[in-house]
């Protein structure tokens, strides 16, 4: 057994994971950050506070019965691998990783939150071999709406190049905002998913794009208008999700023209939606993270720590 630890403290979830490099098994503990009813997220200062409260208990639960040595620790320290990419909430996970490194005298590896999402998706669908190839990854969440070209790298396992992104709201944000309109808890993804499945309507959606990049904020305004006109909540929910799918579909079509034949990998909480996943699978194929590895988690970070330790 060769264990590798991972920490991820995003603006949504506190998460810690262990990856066994021999059995290829991940065990992880995670907990959503508490958000008041009617709120659409947290201030960074509040996110940091809640991570500090939640992380020790999750670590205790995960590590309590561990008797094998931990070989290395990985941590997400920034949202993306870009100059200036920074969020204070990741400081909590980094502090925990530094303490783990110092106490156990093991290597510590730093990654971006986005790299963790991509690695979790590859692990979840049994395609870690793609880390040695080029592929196109879609990361759709509350903080990111991006299509990226992923290339192997000796220095950082893989590099990412943005091929398309949102110019305003992120798709996860608009899902949460529409969910808020309908009286749903935050985050609203699973509740909007369940409600939309009661709708029998179909919609013709024309997504707004500027070259390869999308505009998402119009979806919120259209849903608000539908509600004001008396549209049933389940139909508003389905309109919202069909609008998000139309964005995904357009991005895929654009990018496959430029990079035909490359594998497609889908990660982020938005991509666990039933309607979006079914339609993408039907029309384009690709590899999807299982729901527990699609939303924010530290599993991918632990896996990347293992890969880095072998390099």
DRENDO-1510 file (C-alpha; in Angstrom, 1 decimal, always signed):
<recs>
REC; n; res; u; v; w
REC; 1; UNK; +0.0; +0.0; +0.0 .
REC; 2; UNK; +1.3; +3.5; -0.9 .
REC; 3; UNK; -0.9; +6.3; +0.4 .
REC; 4; UNK; -1.1; +9.8; -0.9 .
REC; 5; UNK; -3.1; +12.6; +0.8 .
REC; 6; UNK; -5.0; +15.5; -0.9 .
REC; 7; UNK; -6.6; +18.7; +0.4 .
REC; 8; UNK; -9.0; +21.0; -1.4 .
REC; 9; UNK; -10.7; +23.9; +0.2 .
REC; 10; UNK; -12.8; +25.6; -2.5 .
REC; 11; UNK; -15.5; +28.2; -2.2 .
REC; 12; UNK; -18.1; +25.4; -2.0 .
REC; 13; UNK; -16.6; +22.4; -0.2 .
REC; 14; UNK; -14.1; +21.3; +2.4 .
REC; 15; UNK; -12.5; +18.1; +1.1 .
REC; 16; UNK; -9.7; +15.7; +2.1 .
REC; 17; UNK; -8.8; +12.4; +0.3 .
REC; 18; UNK; -6.4; +9.4; +0.5 .
REC; 19; UNK; -5.3; +7.6; -2.7 .
REC; 20; UNK; -3.8; +4.1; -2.6 .
REC; 21; UNK; -1.4; +3.9; -5.5 .
REC; 22; UNK; -1.3; +0.1; -5.4 .
REC; 23; UNK; -5.0; -0.7; -5.2 .
REC; 24; UNK; -6.0; +2.5; -7.1 .
REC; 25; UNK; -8.7; +3.2; -4.5 .
REC; 26; UNK; -9.7; +6.6; -3.3 .
REC; 27; UNK; -11.4; +7.3; +0.0 .
REC; 28; UNK; -12.4; +10.8; +0.8 .
REC; 29; UNK; -14.4; +13.0; +3.2 .
REC; 30; UNK; -16.0; +16.3; +2.1 .
REC; 31; UNK; -18.6; +18.7; +3.5 .
REC; 32; UNK; -20.4; +21.6; +1.8 .
REC; 33; UNK; -19.8; +25.0; +3.3 .
REC; 34; UNK; -22.9; +26.3; +5.1 .
REC; 35; UNK; -24.8; +29.0; +3.3 .
REC; 36; UNK; -27.8; +30.8; +4.7 .
REC; 37; UNK; -31.2; +30.3; +3.1 .
REC; 38; UNK; -31.7; +32.6; +0.2 .
REC; 39; UNK; -28.0; +33.4; -0.2 .
REC; 40; UNK; -26.0; +32.7; -3.4 .
REC; 41; UNK; -22.7; +31.8; -1.9 .
REC; 42; UNK; -20.2; +33.0; +0.7 .
REC; 43; UNK; -17.7; +35.8; +1.1 .
REC; 44; UNK; -14.2; +34.6; +1.1 .
REC; 45; UNK; -13.7; +35.5; +4.7 .
REC; 46; UNK; -16.7; +33.4; +5.7 .
REC; 47; UNK; -15.5; +30.5; +3.5 .
REC; 48; UNK; -12.1; +30.6; +5.2 .
REC; 49; UNK; -13.8; +30.6; +8.6 .
REC; 50; UNK; -15.9; +27.6; +7.8 .
REC; 51; UNK; -13.0; +25.6; +6.3 .
REC; 52; UNK; -11.1; +26.2; +9.5 .
REC; 53; UNK; -14.0; +24.8; +11.5 .
REC; 54; UNK; -14.8; +21.8; +9.2 .
REC; 55; UNK; -11.4; +20.6; +8.1 .
REC; 56; UNK; -10.1; +19.2; +11.4 .
REC; 57; UNK; -13.1; +16.9; +11.8 .
REC; 58; UNK; -12.9; +15.6; +8.2 .
REC; 59; UNK; -9.2; +14.9; +8.7 .
REC; 60; UNK; -9.9; +13.0; +11.9 .
REC; 61; UNK; -12.6; +10.9; +10.3 .
REC; 62; UNK; -10.4; +10.0; +7.3 .
REC; 63; UNK; -7.1; +9.4; +9.0 .
REC; 64; UNK; -8.3; +7.8; +12.2 .
REC; 65; UNK; -7.8; +4.2; +11.2 .
REC; 66; UNK; -4.8; +4.8; +8.8 .
REC; 67; UNK; -1.8; +2.7; +9.9 .
REC; 68; UNK; +0.2; +2.7; +6.6 .
REC; 69; UNK; +2.7; +5.6; +5.9 .
REC; 70; UNK; +1.6; +8.5; +3.7 .
REC; 71; UNK; +4.2; +9.0; +1.0 .
REC; 72; UNK; +3.3; +12.5; -0.1 .
REC; 73; UNK; +0.6; +15.2; +0.1 .
REC; 74; UNK; -1.0; +17.3; -2.6 .
REC; 75; UNK; -3.1; +20.4; -2.3 .
REC; 76; UNK; -5.0; +22.9; -4.5 .
REC; 77; UNK; -3.6; +26.3; -3.9 .
REC; 78; UNK; -5.3; +28.4; -6.6 .
REC; 79; UNK; -8.3; +28.2; -8.9 .
REC; 80; UNK; -6.4; +27.8; -12.2 .
REC; 81; UNK; -2.8; +27.6; -13.4 .
REC; 82; UNK; -2.7; +31.2; -14.5 .
REC; 83; UNK; -0.8; +34.3; -13.4 .
REC; 84; UNK; -2.9; +36.1; -10.7 .
REC; 85; UNK; -5.3; +33.2; -10.1 .
REC; 86; UNK; -6.0; +33.4; -6.3 .
REC; 87; UNK; -8.7; +32.8; -3.7 .
REC; 88; UNK; -8.1; +33.1; +0.0 .
REC; 89; UNK; -10.1; +29.9; +0.8 .
REC; 90; UNK; -7.3; +27.8; -0.6 .
REC; 91; UNK; -5.0; +29.0; +2.1 .
REC; 92; UNK; -6.7; +26.7; +4.6 .
REC; 93; UNK; -6.0; +23.6; +2.6 .
REC; 94; UNK; -2.4; +24.7; +2.0 .
REC; 95; UNK; -1.9; +25.3; +5.7 .
REC; 96; UNK; -3.1; +21.7; +6.4 .
REC; 97; UNK; -0.8; +20.3; +3.7 .
REC; 98; UNK; +2.2; +22.2; +5.0 .
REC; 99; UNK; +1.6; +20.9; +8.5 .
REC; 100; UNK; +1.2; +17.3; +7.1 .
REC; 101; UNK; +4.5; +17.8; +5.2 .
REC; 102; UNK; +6.4; +19.1; +8.2 .
REC; 103; UNK; +5.1; +16.5; +10.7 .
REC; 104; UNK; +5.5; +13.5; +8.4 .
REC; 105; UNK; +8.6; +14.7; +6.6 .
REC; 106; UNK; +7.1; +13.9; +3.2 .
REC; 107; UNK; +7.0; +15.8; -0.2 .
REC; 108; UNK; +4.3; +18.3; -0.8 .
REC; 109; UNK; +2.9; +19.0; -4.3 .
REC; 110; UNK; +0.8; +22.1; -5.3 .
REC; 111; UNK; -1.8; +22.0; -8.0 .
REC; 112; UNK; -4.7; +24.2; -9.2 .
REC; 113; UNK; -8.3; +23.4; -8.2 .
REC; 114; UNK; -9.0; +22.9; -11.9 .
REC; 115; UNK; -6.2; +20.3; -12.3 .
REC; 116; UNK; -7.8; +18.5; -9.4 .
REC; 117; UNK; -11.2; +18.4; -11.2 .
REC; 118; UNK; -9.6; +17.1; -14.4 .
REC; 119; UNK; -7.7; +14.4; -12.6 .
REC; 120; UNK; -10.7; +13.3; -10.6 .
REC; 121; UNK; -12.7; +13.0; -13.8 .
REC; 122; UNK; -10.0; +10.8; -15.4 .
REC; 123; UNK; -9.7; +8.7; -12.2 .
REC; 124; UNK; -13.4; +8.3; -12.0 .
REC; 125; UNK; -13.8; +7.0; -15.5 .
REC; 126; UNK; -10.7; +4.9; -15.5 .
REC; 127; UNK; -8.7; +6.9; -18.0 .
REC; 128; UNK; -5.7; +8.2; -16.1 .
REC; 129; UNK; -3.7; +7.1; -19.1 .
REC; 130; UNK; -5.0; +10.2; -20.9 .
REC; 131; UNK; -2.5; +12.2; -18.7 .
REC; 132; UNK; +0.1; +11.2; -21.3 .
REC; 133; UNK; -2.0; +12.5; -24.3 .
REC; 134; UNK; -3.7; +15.7; -25.5 .
REC; 135; UNK; -7.4; +15.9; -24.8 .
REC; 136; UNK; -10.2; +18.5; -24.5 .
REC; 137; UNK; -11.6; +19.1; -21.0 .
REC; 138; UNK; -14.8; +20.9; -20.1 .
REC; 139; UNK; -14.9; +22.3; -16.5 .
REC; 140; UNK; -18.4; +23.7; -15.8 .
REC; 141; UNK; -19.0; +24.7; -12.2 .
REC; 142; UNK; -20.1; +27.6; -10.0 .
REC; 143; UNK; -16.7; +29.2; -10.4 .
REC; 144; UNK; -15.6; +28.1; -13.9 .
REC; 145; UNK; -17.2; +27.7; -17.3 .
REC; 146; UNK; -14.3; +26.7; -19.6 .
REC; 147; UNK; -13.3; +24.4; -22.4 .
REC; 148; UNK; -9.5; +23.8; -22.2 .
REC; 149; UNK; -6.9; +22.0; -24.3 .
REC; 150; UNK; -4.9; +19.7; -22.0 .
REC; 151; UNK; -1.3; +18.7; -22.9 .
REC; 152; UNK; +1.2; +16.5; -21.0 .
REC; 153; UNK; +4.0; +18.5; -19.2 .
REC; 154; UNK; +7.2; +17.3; -17.5 .
REC; 155; UNK; +7.1; +20.2; -15.1 .
REC; 156; UNK; +3.4; +20.2; -14.0 .
REC; 157; UNK; +1.9; +16.8; -15.2 .
REC; 158; UNK; -0.2; +18.7; -17.6 .
REC; 159; UNK; -0.8; +22.3; -18.9 .
REC; 160; UNK; -4.1; +23.9; -19.9 .
REC; 161; UNK; -5.0; +26.3; -22.6 .
REC; 162; UNK; -8.4; +28.0; -22.6 .
REC; 163; UNK; -10.2; +27.4; -25.9 .
REC; 164; UNK; -13.5; +28.9; -24.8 .
REC; 165; UNK; -15.0; +30.4; -21.7 .
REC; 166; UNK; -17.9; +32.4; -20.3 .
REC; 167; UNK; -17.6; +36.2; -20.7 .
REC; 168; UNK; -20.0; +36.9; -17.7 .
REC; 169; UNK; -21.7; +34.5; -15.3 .
REC; 170; UNK; -20.6; +30.9; -15.0 .
REC; 171; UNK; -23.1; +28.2; -15.8 .
REC; 172; UNK; -23.1; +26.9; -12.2 .
REC; 173; UNK; -23.9; +30.5; -11.0 .
REC; 174; UNK; -26.9; +30.8; -13.3 .
REC; 175; UNK; -28.2; +27.4; -12.2 .
REC; 176; UNK; -27.9; +28.5; -8.5 .
REC; 177; UNK; -29.6; +31.9; -9.3 .
REC; 178; UNK; -32.5; +30.2; -11.1 .
REC; 179; UNK; -32.7; +27.7; -8.2 .
REC; 180; UNK; -32.9; +30.6; -5.8 .
REC; 181; UNK; -35.8; +32.1; -7.9 .
REC; 182; UNK; -37.6; +28.8; -7.4 .
REC; 183; UNK; -37.0; +28.7; -3.6 .
REC; 184; UNK; -34.3; +26.0; -3.7 .
REC; 185; UNK; -31.3; +25.6; -1.3 .
REC; 186; UNK; -27.8; +26.6; -2.4 .
REC; 187; UNK; -26.1; +25.0; -4.3 .
REC; 188; UNK; -29.2; +24.2; -6.4 .
REC; 189; UNK; -27.9; +21.9; -9.1 .
REC; 190; UNK; -29.4; +18.6; -7.9 .
REC; 191; UNK; -32.7; +20.2; -7.0 .
REC; 192; UNK; -33.1; +21.9; -10.4 .
REC; 193; UNK; -32.1; +18.6; -12.0 .
REC; 194; UNK; -34.9; +16.7; -10.2 .
REC; 195; UNK; -37.5; +19.4; -10.9 .
REC; 196; UNK; -36.7; +19.6; -14.6 .
REC; 197; UNK; -37.4; +15.9; -15.1 .
REC; 198; UNK; -41.1; +16.6; -14.4 .
REC; 199; UNK; -41.3; +18.9; -17.4 .
REC; 200; UNK; -42.7; +17.6; -20.7 .
REC; 201; UNK; -41.8; +20.8; -22.6 .
REC; 202; UNK; -39.0; +21.2; -25.2 .
REC; 203; UNK; -37.4; +24.5; -26.0 .
REC; 204; UNK; -35.5; +25.8; -29.0 .
REC; 205; UNK; -32.5; +27.6; -27.6 .
REC; 206; UNK; -30.1; +30.0; -29.3 .
REC; 207; UNK; -27.1; +30.5; -27.1 .
REC; 208; UNK; -25.3; +33.8; -27.2 .
REC; 209; UNK; -21.6; +33.5; -28.4 .
REC; 210; UNK; -18.9; +36.0; -29.3 .
REC; 211; UNK; -16.6; +33.9; -31.4 .
REC; 212; UNK; -15.8; +30.9; -29.2 .
REC; 213; UNK; -16.8; +32.4; -25.9 .
REC; 214; UNK; -20.4; +32.4; -24.4 .
REC; 215; UNK; -22.6; +34.8; -22.5 .
REC; 216; UNK; -24.6; +33.2; -19.7 .
REC; 217; UNK; -26.3; +36.0; -17.9 .
REC; 218; UNK; -29.2; +36.1; -20.4 .
REC; 219; UNK; -30.4; +32.7; -19.2 .
REC; 220; UNK; -31.2; +34.2; -15.8 .
REC; 221; UNK; -33.2; +37.1; -17.3 .
REC; 222; UNK; -35.1; +34.7; -19.6 .
REC; 223; UNK; -36.0; +32.4; -16.7 .
REC; 224; UNK; -37.2; +35.4; -14.7 .
REC; 225; UNK; -39.4; +36.5; -17.5 .
REC; 226; UNK; -40.8; +33.0; -17.9 .
REC; 227; UNK; -41.7; +32.9; -14.2 .
REC; 228; UNK; -43.4; +36.3; -14.4 .
REC; 229; UNK; -45.5; +35.1; -17.3 .
REC; 230; UNK; -46.7; +32.1; -15.1 .
REC; 231; UNK; -44.6; +29.4; -16.6 .
REC; 232; UNK; -44.6; +26.3; -14.4 .
REC; 233; UNK; -41.5; +25.9; -12.2 .
REC; 234; UNK; -40.5; +22.6; -13.7 .
REC; 235; UNK; -40.6; +24.2; -17.2 .
REC; 236; UNK; -38.4; +27.1; -16.0 .
REC; 237; UNK; -35.9; +24.6; -14.6 .
REC; 238; UNK; -35.8; +22.6; -17.8 .
REC; 239; UNK; -35.4; +25.8; -19.9 .
REC; 240; UNK; -32.4; +26.8; -17.7 .
REC; 241; UNK; -30.7; +23.4; -18.1 .
REC; 242; UNK; -31.5; +23.2; -21.9 .
REC; 243; UNK; -29.9; +26.6; -22.2 .
REC; 244; UNK; -26.8; +25.4; -20.4 .
REC; 245; UNK; -26.7; +22.3; -22.7 .
REC; 246; UNK; -26.9; +24.5; -25.7 .
REC; 247; UNK; -23.8; +26.3; -24.6 .
REC; 248; UNK; -22.0; +23.0; -24.0 .
REC; 249; UNK; -23.1; +21.7; -27.4 .
REC; 250; UNK; -21.9; +24.8; -29.2 .
REC; 251; UNK; -18.5; +24.8; -27.5 .
REC; 252; UNK; -18.0; +21.1; -28.3 .
REC; 253; UNK; -18.9; +21.6; -32.0 .
REC; 254; UNK; -16.5; +24.6; -32.3 .
REC; 255; UNK; -13.6; +22.8; -30.7 .
REC; 256; UNK; -14.0; +19.5; -32.5 .
REC; 257; UNK; -13.7; +21.4; -35.8 .
REC; 258; UNK; -10.3; +22.8; -34.6 .
REC; 259; UNK; -9.1; +19.6; -32.8 .
REC; 260; UNK; -10.9; +16.7; -34.5 .
REC; 261; UNK; -10.6; +13.3; -32.9 .
REC; 262; UNK; -9.3; +14.4; -29.5 .
REC; 263; UNK; -10.9; +12.7; -26.4 .
REC; 264; UNK; -13.5; +14.7; -24.5 .
REC; 265; UNK; -13.4; +14.8; -20.7 .
REC; 266; UNK; -16.2; +16.5; -18.6 .
REC; 267; UNK; -15.8; +17.6; -15.0 .
REC; 268; UNK; -17.4; +20.1; -12.6 .
REC; 269; UNK; -20.7; +19.9; -10.8 .
REC; 270; UNK; -22.7; +21.2; -13.8 .
REC; 271; UNK; -21.6; +18.2; -15.8 .
REC; 272; UNK; -23.3; +15.8; -13.4 .
REC; 273; UNK; -26.7; +17.1; -14.5 .
REC; 274; UNK; -28.9; +14.3; -15.9 .
REC; 275; UNK; -30.1; +16.2; -19.0 .
REC; 276; UNK; -26.7; +17.6; -19.9 .
REC; 277; UNK; -24.9; +14.3; -19.5 .
REC; 278; UNK; -27.4; +12.3; -21.4 .
REC; 279; UNK; -27.4; +14.6; -24.4 .
REC; 280; UNK; -23.7; +15.0; -24.6 .
REC; 281; UNK; -23.2; +11.3; -24.3 .
REC; 282; UNK; -25.7; +10.7; -27.1 .
REC; 283; UNK; -24.4; +13.3; -29.5 .
REC; 284; UNK; -20.6; +13.4; -28.8 .
REC; 285; UNK; -19.6; +10.6; -26.4 .
REC; 286; UNK; -16.7; +11.5; -24.0 .
REC; 287; UNK; -15.7; +10.6; -20.5 .
REC; 288; UNK; -17.7; +11.9; -17.5 .
REC; 289; UNK; -16.7; +11.9; -13.8 .
REC; 290; UNK; -19.1; +10.1; -11.6 .
REC; 291; UNK; -21.2; +12.6; -9.6 .
REC; 292; UNK; -19.2; +12.2; -6.4 .
REC; 293; UNK; -16.0; +13.0; -8.3 .
REC; 294; UNK; -17.7; +15.7; -10.5 .
REC; 295; UNK; -18.5; +18.2; -7.7 .
REC; 296; UNK; -15.6; +19.7; -5.7 .
REC; 297; UNK; -13.4; +17.1; -4.1 .
REC; 298; UNK; -9.8; +16.4; -3.1 .
REC; 299; UNK; -9.6; +13.0; -4.9 .
REC; 300; UNK; -8.0; +14.3; -8.0 .
REC; 301; UNK; -5.4; +16.2; -5.9 .
REC; 302; UNK; -4.4; +13.0; -4.1 .
REC; 303; UNK; -4.1; +11.2; -7.4 .
REC; 304; UNK; -1.9; +14.0; -8.8 .
REC; 305; UNK; +0.3; +13.8; -5.7 .
REC; 306; UNK; +0.9; +10.1; -6.5 .
REC; 307; UNK; +1.7; +10.9; -10.2 .
REC; 308; UNK; +4.1; +13.7; -9.2 .
REC; 309; UNK; +5.8; +11.5; -6.7 .
REC; 310; UNK; +6.6; +8.9; -9.4 .
REC; 311; UNK; +8.0; +11.6; -11.8 .
</recs>
